[in-house]
Amino acid sequence: GGRERRNVAKGDMYWENSLSLCSFSPRTAVGSRLANKLGWKFCDADDYHPKENKEKMMNGIPLDDEDRIPWLCTLREILMREKSFGENMILACSSLKRMYRRILTGEQSAVNTTVKQDQEQSQLGYSKNILFVYLHGPIELITKRLDSRKGHFMSPSLLQSQFDTLEPPEGTENFINISIENSISDIVTEIERHLG
């Protein structure tokens, strides 16, 4: 159908992103339900953390830039691959900092310098080709949901460090804000409304 092939913000990929809620937001539930409705591919970034990152998080040790950047580069490769296949995609990812989001969009390289205008970048484009959905909510709500979450490798003790690291999207970033105080169905409907 026309909807699943639709370009979003002049691009072929849609990135469902949770920043403030990190591993404790409903981003996977929202992303998978939205992907199902649109017929798009869904990817959970947590599945691509290397063993060392997972072990640190299980032990309550926050990840730093050195831990996250190789993971972000892997996710960038996935985005580029799906783009080359002409696939629309939803990626649930806790890209907490603007620098992380710039790596994913190709605006910034992993060595913290601006990427030159070259063929690789023109294939994926700038941030206008990827829509960030910023799912946000109060820490009290996240903590409550975290208490009922089972089976995730991330230690609940890391929640505050995630909020401390957070740089919410702003300014020229291509994003929308949606509160997780809404139901998952309402969140999905709101995202669809923004997609047109």
C-alpha positions as CSV (number, residue, x, y, z in Angstrom):
1,G,0.0,0.0,0.0
2,G,1.0,3.6,-0.3
3,R,1.3,4.3,3.3
4,E,4.2,1.9,4.1
5,R,6.3,3.2,1.2
6,R,5.6,6.8,2.2
7,N,8.6,9.1,2.8
8,V,8.8,10.8,6.1
9,A,10.3,14.3,6.2
10,K,11.8,13.8,2.8
11,G,13.4,10.5,3.8
12,D,12.7,6.8,3.7
13,M,13.2,6.0,7.3
14,Y,11.2,6.8,10.4
15,W,13.1,6.6,13.7
16,E,11.0,6.0,16.8
17,N,13.1,7.3,19.6
18,S,12.8,7.5,23.3
19,L,15.3,9.8,24.9
20,S,14.3,10.7,28.5
21,L,12.8,7.4,29.3
22,C,15.7,5.3,28.3
23,S,15.0,1.6,28.9
24,F,12.0,2.2,31.0
25,S,9.7,3.9,28.5
26,P,7.1,2.2,26.4
27,R,9.2,2.8,23.3
28,T,9.4,-0.9,22.3
29,A,5.6,-1.4,22.7
30,V,4.9,1.9,20.9
31,G,7.4,1.2,18.1
32,S,6.4,-2.4,17.5
33,R,2.7,-1.5,17.4
34,L,3.3,1.4,15.1
35,A,5.5,-0.7,12.8
36,N,2.8,-3.3,12.7
37,K,0.1,-0.8,11.7
38,L,2.3,0.8,9.0
39,G,3.9,-2.3,7.7
40,W,7.3,-1.0,8.5
41,K,10.4,-2.8,9.8
42,F,11.0,-2.5,13.6
43,C,14.3,-2.7,15.4
44,D,15.1,-2.4,19.1
45,A,18.5,-0.8,19.7
46,D,18.9,-2.7,23.0
47,D,19.4,-5.9,21.0
48,Y,22.6,-4.5,19.5
49,H,24.4,-3.6,22.7
50,P,27.7,-5.6,23.0
51,K,28.1,-8.1,25.8
52,E,30.4,-5.7,27.7
53,N,27.7,-2.9,27.7
54,K,25.0,-5.3,28.9
55,E,27.3,-6.6,31.7
56,K,28.0,-3.0,32.9
57,M,24.3,-2.1,32.9
58,M,23.4,-5.4,34.8
59,N,26.0,-4.3,37.4
60,G,24.6,-0.8,37.7
61,I,27.5,0.9,36.0
62,P,26.4,3.7,33.7
63,L,27.6,3.6,30.1
64,D,29.8,6.5,28.8
65,D,30.5,7.9,25.4
66,E,33.2,5.3,24.8
67,D,30.7,2.5,25.5
68,R,27.9,4.0,23.4
69,I,29.6,5.3,20.3
70,P,30.5,1.9,18.7
71,W,26.9,0.8,19.4
72,L,25.6,3.9,17.7
73,C,27.8,3.3,14.7
74,T,26.3,-0.2,14.4
75,L,22.8,1.3,14.5
76,R,23.8,3.9,11.9
77,E,25.0,1.0,9.6
78,I,21.6,-0.6,10.1
79,L,19.8,2.6,9.2
80,M,22.0,3.0,6.1
81,R,21.4,-0.7,5.1
82,E,17.6,-0.4,5.3
83,K,17.8,2.9,3.4
84,S,19.7,1.2,0.6
85,F,17.0,-1.5,0.5
86,G,14.3,1.2,0.2
87,E,12.8,0.1,3.5
88,N,10.9,2.3,6.0
89,M,12.0,1.6,9.6
90,I,11.2,2.3,13.2
91,L,14.2,2.2,15.6
92,A,13.5,2.2,19.3
93,C,16.6,3.7,20.8
94,S,17.7,5.7,23.9
95,S,20.0,8.2,22.2
96,L,20.3,10.4,25.2
97,K,22.6,13.1,23.8
98,R,22.4,15.4,20.7
99,M,25.8,14.1,19.7
100,Y,24.4,10.5,19.6
101,R,21.5,11.6,17.5
102,R,23.8,13.4,15.1
103,I,25.9,10.2,14.7
104,L,22.7,8.3,13.8
105,T,21.7,10.9,11.3
106,G,25.2,11.1,9.8
107,E,25.6,14.7,10.7
108,Q,28.5,13.9,13.0
109,S,31.1,11.2,12.8
110,A,32.1,8.9,15.7
111,V,35.2,11.0,16.3
112,N,33.1,14.1,17.2
113,T,33.7,16.0,13.9
114,T,31.1,17.1,11.4
115,V,30.8,14.6,8.5
116,K,31.9,16.1,5.1
117,Q,29.2,16.3,2.4
118,D,30.0,13.0,0.6
119,Q,28.1,10.2,-1.1
120,E,27.5,8.2,2.1
121,Q,25.9,11.2,3.7
122,S,23.8,12.1,0.7
123,Q,22.4,8.5,0.6
124,L,20.9,8.9,4.1
125,G,20.7,12.6,4.4
126,Y,20.6,14.9,7.3
127,S,18.3,14.8,10.3
128,K,15.3,16.0,8.3
129,N,15.3,12.4,6.8
130,I,14.7,10.8,10.2
131,L,11.9,11.8,12.6
132,F,12.7,11.6,16.3
133,V,9.8,10.9,18.6
134,Y,10.7,12.1,22.0
135,L,8.7,10.0,24.5
136,H,8.9,11.8,27.8
137,G,7.4,11.6,31.3
138,P,8.1,12.2,35.0
139,I,10.7,10.1,36.7
140,E,8.1,9.0,39.3
141,L,6.0,7.4,36.5
142,I,9.1,5.7,35.0
143,T,10.2,4.4,38.4
144,K,6.7,2.9,38.9
145,R,6.8,1.2,35.5
146,L,10.3,0.0,36.2
147,D,9.3,-1.7,39.4
148,S,7.0,-3.9,37.3
149,R,9.4,-4.6,34.5
150,K,11.0,-8.0,34.4
151,G,13.8,-9.6,32.3
152,H,15.7,-6.5,31.1
153,F,19.5,-6.4,31.5
154,M,19.6,-2.8,32.6
155,S,19.7,-2.3,36.4
156,P,17.0,-0.1,37.8
157,S,19.6,1.8,39.7
158,L,20.7,3.5,36.4
159,L,17.5,5.4,35.9
160,Q,18.8,8.6,37.6
161,S,22.1,8.5,35.6
162,Q,20.0,8.2,32.4
163,F,18.1,11.4,33.3
164,D,21.3,13.1,34.3
165,T,22.8,12.3,30.8
166,L,19.7,13.3,28.9
167,E,19.9,16.2,26.4
168,P,16.3,16.5,25.1
169,P,16.0,17.3,21.4
170,E,15.6,21.0,20.5
171,G,16.1,23.6,18.0
172,T,16.8,22.4,14.5
173,E,16.5,18.7,15.3
174,N,13.6,17.0,13.5
175,F,11.5,15.8,16.4
176,I,8.1,15.7,18.0
177,N,7.3,15.5,21.8
178,I,4.8,13.0,23.2
179,S,4.1,12.3,26.8
180,I,4.1,8.7,28.0
181,E,1.3,9.6,30.4
182,N,-1.0,8.9,27.4
183,S,-1.9,5.3,26.6
184,I,0.1,3.4,24.1
185,S,-2.8,3.5,21.6
186,D,-3.0,7.3,22.0
187,I,0.8,7.6,21.5
188,V,0.7,5.5,18.3
189,T,-2.3,7.6,17.0
190,E,-0.5,10.8,17.8
191,I,2.6,9.7,15.9
192,E,0.5,8.6,12.9
193,R,-1.1,12.1,12.9
194,H,2.3,13.7,12.6
195,L,3.2,11.4,9.8
196,G,0.2,12.7,7.8
